[in-house]
Amino acid sequence: CNENGRDYHILALDNAMLREQMISHFGQDDEALLRLIMENARHNNRFFANFFQYYETITGYLRRNGIVVPEAVLEIGSGARPYTGLRFLFEGAKRYVANDLFEVQSTFSPTFIEALRATCLAINPILWLRFDSVFSPDGQEFIAPGLEPVGGRSFETLDDAEPFDFMHSTSVLEHVRDPEKIAGKMASLLKPGGHMWHSIDFRDHRDFGEPLAFLELTEEQYAPISTENRLRASDWVGILKDSGFEILERQDWTMTPESVQAGHGIMGAAYRFFGPNDAIVPFVTEAMRSRFVEPFRSRDLTDLSIICTQVLCRKG
């Protein structure tokens, strides 16, 4: 930056007056507001992604399978802001444990509560009517009595937790080091007949534009990186079944047949979810597979082409 001939300027946005001016601007500009919401929803652990998108996706699976909103819920890898948990509490859950390796927010500021209350009134007045049943004042802050933040601990250490009706995770299981042990732990924390939902991302997280690049590396080459366990969809289905779970619904995310047939690249392709009766056209070719190391070189082209799976299970 010292040699490219450009001028750089720093704009500080922590000034309270400037912040209020920006809020006023977005409040009066519908397109700007919608673009702001769109940007917020693109990021994990942000309000619109968690409170609306993640919750509606998860409970869509529950509704389709005739499962009511569970009373006791565990989220694995909740992130710092347990917004999905707040939505579950609004919808009738009595207890929500938000677990993450990092600290999880336990109190909420009056300004956040005021803004959330107004948002609920604008988008879903039923949520607004339930507001005081979810939040309680606690000194200068607010708490959600049904929310149990369990931060700074891994999921495997939750030996003291009461059994749950339901547990879920989003983009977590692809990172675990001992998948069989994790599946067994999940089974031990679920009540008999309890359910769980997981969204598992099978891409190489170093560069989503090259989602299968890590399949070209041997175990020794990948060991210094090792950010994902590199399991594929069929591996996880097998692990879950071996741990006593029945798969109630599964949807796989990959390229649309039209994008595959048109020869679109990874970044420019169209994607969608495929149910059990949908025919997936693999985007992984024989030439691509030949570059993979074992055991991936021996895998089915369709299995290799699935880059995300969402699965709803029931404990037997």
C-alpha positions as CSV (number, residue, x, y, z in Angstrom):
1,C,0.0,0.0,0.0
2,N,3.0,2.3,0.4
3,E,4.0,1.9,-3.3
4,N,0.8,1.5,-5.3
5,G,0.1,5.2,-5.7
6,R,-3.3,5.2,-4.0
7,D,-4.5,7.4,-1.1
8,Y,-6.1,5.8,1.9
9,H,-8.5,7.4,4.4
10,I,-9.7,6.0,7.7
11,L,-13.4,6.6,8.6
12,A,-14.1,6.0,12.3
13,L,-17.7,4.9,13.0
14,D,-17.7,4.8,16.7
15,N,-19.0,8.3,17.1
16,A,-22.4,8.1,18.6
17,M,-23.8,11.0,16.5
18,L,-22.6,9.5,13.3
19,R,-24.0,6.1,14.2
20,E,-27.4,7.7,14.8
21,Q,-27.3,9.5,11.5
22,M,-26.5,6.2,9.7
23,I,-29.4,4.5,11.5
24,S,-31.7,7.3,10.6
25,H,-30.6,7.0,6.9
26,F,-31.2,3.2,6.8
27,G,-34.5,3.7,8.5
28,Q,-35.8,5.9,5.7
29,D,-34.2,4.1,2.7
30,D,-36.0,0.8,2.1
31,E,-33.5,-0.5,-0.5
32,A,-30.5,0.3,1.7
33,L,-32.2,-1.3,4.7
34,L,-32.9,-4.5,2.7
35,R,-29.3,-4.6,1.5
36,L,-28.1,-4.2,5.1
37,I,-30.3,-7.1,6.2
38,M,-29.1,-9.2,3.2
39,E,-25.5,-8.5,4.2
40,N,-26.2,-9.4,7.9
41,A,-27.9,-12.7,6.9
42,R,-24.8,-13.7,4.9
43,H,-22.7,-14.0,8.0
44,N,-22.7,-16.8,10.5
45,N,-23.7,-15.9,14.1
46,R,-25.4,-12.7,13.1
47,F,-29.0,-11.8,13.9
48,F,-30.9,-12.4,10.7
49,A,-29.0,-15.5,9.8
50,N,-29.6,-17.1,13.2
51,F,-32.9,-15.7,14.5
52,F,-34.7,-16.2,11.2
53,Q,-32.8,-18.2,8.6
54,Y,-31.3,-21.0,10.7
55,Y,-34.4,-21.3,12.9
56,E,-36.8,-21.5,10.0
57,T,-34.6,-24.0,8.2
58,I,-34.3,-26.3,11.2
59,T,-37.9,-26.2,12.2
60,G,-39.0,-26.7,8.6
61,Y,-37.6,-30.2,9.0
62,L,-39.4,-30.7,12.3
63,R,-42.7,-29.5,10.8
64,R,-42.5,-31.8,7.8
65,N,-41.9,-34.8,10.0
66,G,-44.7,-33.9,12.5
67,I,-42.3,-33.0,15.3
68,V,-43.5,-30.2,17.7
69,V,-41.1,-27.5,19.0
70,P,-38.9,-29.3,21.6
71,E,-38.8,-28.2,25.2
72,A,-35.1,-28.9,26.0
73,V,-32.6,-28.0,23.2
74,L,-28.8,-28.2,22.9
75,E,-27.0,-26.3,20.2
76,I,-23.5,-27.5,19.5
77,G,-21.2,-24.7,18.3
78,S,-23.7,-21.8,18.9
79,G,-21.1,-19.1,18.4
80,A,-20.9,-16.1,20.7
81,R,-24.4,-14.8,20.0
82,P,-27.2,-17.4,20.8
83,Y,-29.8,-15.8,18.6
84,T,-31.2,-19.1,17.4
85,G,-31.7,-20.1,21.0
86,L,-33.6,-16.9,21.6
87,R,-35.9,-17.8,18.8
88,F,-36.5,-21.3,20.1
89,L,-37.4,-19.8,23.5
90,F,-39.9,-17.4,21.8
91,E,-41.5,-20.4,20.1
92,G,-42.0,-22.4,23.2
93,A,-38.8,-24.1,24.2
94,K,-38.3,-24.1,28.0
95,R,-34.6,-24.7,28.2
96,Y,-31.9,-23.9,25.6
97,V,-28.2,-24.8,26.2
98,A,-25.9,-22.8,23.8
99,N,-22.5,-24.5,23.8
100,D,-19.4,-23.2,22.1
101,L,-15.6,-23.4,22.5
102,F,-15.6,-19.6,23.0
103,E,-17.6,-17.6,25.5
104,V,-21.4,-17.3,24.8
105,Q,-23.3,-14.1,25.5
106,S,-25.5,-14.3,28.5
107,T,-26.9,-10.8,29.0
108,F,-28.4,-8.3,26.6
109,S,-28.4,-4.5,26.7
110,P,-31.5,-2.4,27.0
111,T,-30.9,-0.9,23.5
112,F,-30.7,-4.4,22.0
113,I,-33.9,-5.4,23.8
114,E,-35.7,-2.3,22.6
115,A,-34.6,-2.9,19.0
116,L,-35.5,-6.6,19.1
117,R,-38.9,-5.9,20.6
118,A,-39.7,-3.4,17.8
119,T,-38.3,-5.9,15.1
120,C,-40.6,-8.6,16.5
121,L,-43.6,-6.3,16.4
122,A,-42.8,-5.3,12.8
123,I,-42.1,-8.8,11.4
124,N,-44.1,-11.2,13.7
125,P,-46.4,-9.7,16.3
126,I,-46.9,-13.1,17.9
127,L,-43.2,-12.9,18.9
128,W,-43.8,-9.4,20.3
129,L,-46.6,-10.7,22.5
130,R,-44.3,-13.4,24.0
131,F,-41.5,-11.0,24.7
132,D,-41.9,-10.7,28.5
133,S,-42.1,-14.4,28.8
134,V,-38.6,-14.8,27.3
135,F,-36.6,-11.8,28.8
136,S,-36.3,-10.5,32.4
137,P,-34.5,-7.4,33.7
138,D,-31.3,-8.2,35.6
139,G,-29.8,-4.9,37.0
140,Q,-28.9,-2.7,34.0
141,E,-29.1,-5.6,31.6
142,F,-31.6,-8.3,30.5
143,I,-31.4,-12.0,30.7
144,A,-33.3,-14.9,29.1
145,P,-34.0,-17.3,32.0
146,G,-34.5,-20.2,29.7
147,L,-31.1,-19.7,28.0
148,E,-28.1,-21.6,29.5
149,P,-24.9,-20.3,27.8
150,V,-22.1,-22.9,28.2
151,G,-19.1,-21.3,26.6
152,G,-15.4,-22.1,26.9
153,R,-16.1,-25.8,26.9
154,S,-16.1,-28.4,24.2
155,F,-19.2,-30.5,23.5
156,E,-17.5,-33.7,24.7
157,T,-17.2,-32.3,28.3
158,L,-21.0,-31.8,28.9
159,D,-21.2,-34.8,31.2
160,D,-23.3,-33.0,33.7
161,A,-26.1,-32.0,31.3
162,E,-29.6,-33.3,31.6
163,P,-30.9,-35.2,28.6
164,F,-32.3,-33.2,25.7
165,D,-35.3,-33.5,23.4
166,F,-33.4,-32.0,20.5
167,M,-30.0,-31.0,19.5
168,H,-28.6,-29.3,16.4
169,S,-25.5,-27.8,14.8
170,T,-24.6,-25.8,11.7
171,S,-21.2,-26.2,10.0
172,V,-19.7,-27.9,13.1
173,L,-19.4,-31.6,12.5
174,E,-17.0,-31.3,9.6
175,H,-14.4,-30.0,12.1
176,V,-14.6,-32.7,14.8
177,R,-11.6,-34.9,15.2
178,D,-13.3,-38.1,16.4
179,P,-16.6,-38.4,14.6
180,E,-17.6,-41.8,16.1
181,K,-17.0,-40.5,19.6
182,I,-19.0,-37.3,18.9
183,A,-21.9,-39.4,17.5
184,G,-21.9,-41.5,20.6
185,K,-21.8,-38.5,22.9
186,M,-24.8,-37.0,21.0
187,A,-26.7,-40.3,21.5
188,S,-25.9,-40.2,25.3
189,L,-27.3,-36.7,25.6
190,L,-30.6,-37.3,23.8
191,K,-33.6,-38.7,25.4
192,P,-35.0,-42.0,23.9
193,G,-36.9,-41.0,20.8
194,G,-35.2,-37.6,20.8
195,H,-34.3,-35.8,17.6
196,M,-31.3,-34.0,16.2
197,W,-30.6,-31.9,13.1
198,H,-27.2,-31.1,11.6
199,S,-26.0,-29.2,8.6
200,I,-22.5,-30.5,7.6
201,D,-20.3,-28.6,5.1
202,F,-17.9,-30.9,3.1
203,R,-15.9,-28.2,1.4
204,D,-12.3,-27.3,1.8
205,H,-12.7,-24.2,4.0
206,R,-9.4,-22.7,2.9
207,D,-11.0,-21.6,-0.4
208,F,-14.7,-22.3,-1.2
209,G,-13.8,-21.7,-4.8
210,E,-11.8,-24.9,-4.7
211,P,-14.1,-27.0,-2.5
212,L,-12.4,-30.3,-3.1
213,A,-8.7,-29.3,-3.2
214,F,-7.9,-31.0,0.1
215,L,-8.9,-34.4,-1.4
216,E,-5.7,-34.2,-3.4
217,L,-3.6,-34.2,-0.3
218,T,-2.3,-37.3,1.5
219,E,-2.9,-37.6,5.3
220,E,0.7,-36.5,5.8
221,Q,0.3,-33.5,3.5
222,Y,-2.9,-32.5,5.1
223,A,-1.9,-33.0,8.7
224,P,-0.4,-29.5,9.2
225,I,-3.7,-28.0,7.9
226,S,-6.3,-30.4,9.2
227,T,-9.1,-27.9,9.7
228,E,-11.7,-30.4,8.5
229,N,-12.0,-34.1,8.9
230,R,-12.7,-34.6,5.2
231,L,-15.5,-37.1,5.7
232,R,-18.1,-37.2,2.9
233,A,-21.9,-37.5,3.2
234,S,-21.9,-41.3,3.0
235,D,-19.4,-41.4,5.9
236,W,-21.6,-39.4,8.2
237,V,-24.8,-41.3,7.3
238,G,-22.9,-44.5,8.2
239,I,-21.6,-43.1,11.5
240,L,-25.0,-41.9,12.5
241,K,-26.7,-45.2,11.7
242,D,-24.0,-47.1,13.6
243,S,-24.6,-44.9,16.6
244,G,-28.3,-45.8,16.7
245,F,-29.9,-43.0,14.8
246,E,-32.6,-43.3,12.3
247,I,-32.4,-40.9,9.3
248,L,-35.8,-39.2,9.0
249,E,-35.0,-36.7,6.3
250,R,-31.9,-35.9,4.4
251,Q,-31.2,-33.2,1.8
252,D,-28.0,-32.7,-0.1
253,W,-26.6,-29.5,-1.5
254,T,-24.8,-29.5,-4.9
255,M,-24.9,-28.0,-8.4
256,T,-28.1,-28.0,-10.3
257,P,-28.2,-30.4,-13.3
258,E,-28.5,-27.4,-15.6
259,S,-25.2,-25.9,-14.3
260,V,-23.5,-29.3,-14.6
261,Q,-24.7,-29.8,-18.2
262,A,-23.7,-26.2,-19.1
263,G,-20.2,-26.8,-17.7
264,H,-20.3,-24.0,-15.2
265,G,-17.4,-23.5,-12.9
266,I,-17.7,-23.9,-9.1
267,M,-18.0,-20.2,-8.3
268,G,-20.5,-19.4,-11.1
269,A,-22.8,-22.4,-10.8
270,A,-26.3,-22.6,-9.5
271,Y,-26.8,-24.8,-6.4
272,R,-29.9,-26.3,-4.7
273,F,-30.9,-29.0,-2.2
274,F,-31.8,-32.4,-3.4
275,G,-34.2,-34.7,-1.6
276,P,-34.1,-38.6,-1.6
277,N,-36.2,-38.8,-4.8
278,D,-34.2,-36.1,-6.8
279,A,-31.5,-37.3,-9.2
280,I,-28.2,-35.6,-8.6
281,V,-26.0,-35.1,-11.6
282,P,-22.3,-35.2,-10.4
283,F,-20.1,-32.2,-11.1
284,V,-17.0,-34.2,-10.2
285,T,-15.7,-35.9,-13.3
286,E,-13.5,-38.9,-13.8
287,A,-10.6,-36.6,-14.6
288,M,-11.2,-34.7,-11.3
289,R,-11.4,-37.9,-9.3
290,S,-8.2,-39.2,-10.8
291,R,-6.4,-36.3,-9.0
292,F,-7.7,-37.3,-5.6
293,V,-5.7,-39.5,-3.2
294,E,-7.2,-42.7,-1.6
295,P,-9.7,-43.3,-0.2
296,F,-11.3,-40.4,-2.1
297,R,-10.2,-41.7,-5.5
298,S,-12.4,-44.8,-5.0
299,R,-15.5,-42.8,-4.0
300,D,-18.7,-42.5,-6.0
301,L,-18.8,-39.4,-8.2
302,T,-22.2,-38.3,-6.6
303,D,-20.9,-38.7,-3.1
304,L,-17.9,-36.6,-4.0
305,S,-20.1,-34.0,-5.6
306,I,-22.2,-33.4,-2.4
307,I,-20.8,-30.4,-0.7
308,C,-23.3,-30.0,2.1
309,T,-25.8,-32.3,3.8
310,Q,-28.7,-31.5,6.1
311,V,-30.0,-34.4,8.1
312,L,-32.8,-34.9,10.6
313,C,-32.3,-38.0,12.9
314,R,-34.2,-39.8,15.6
315,K,-32.6,-41.7,18.4
316,G,-33.8,-45.3,18.5
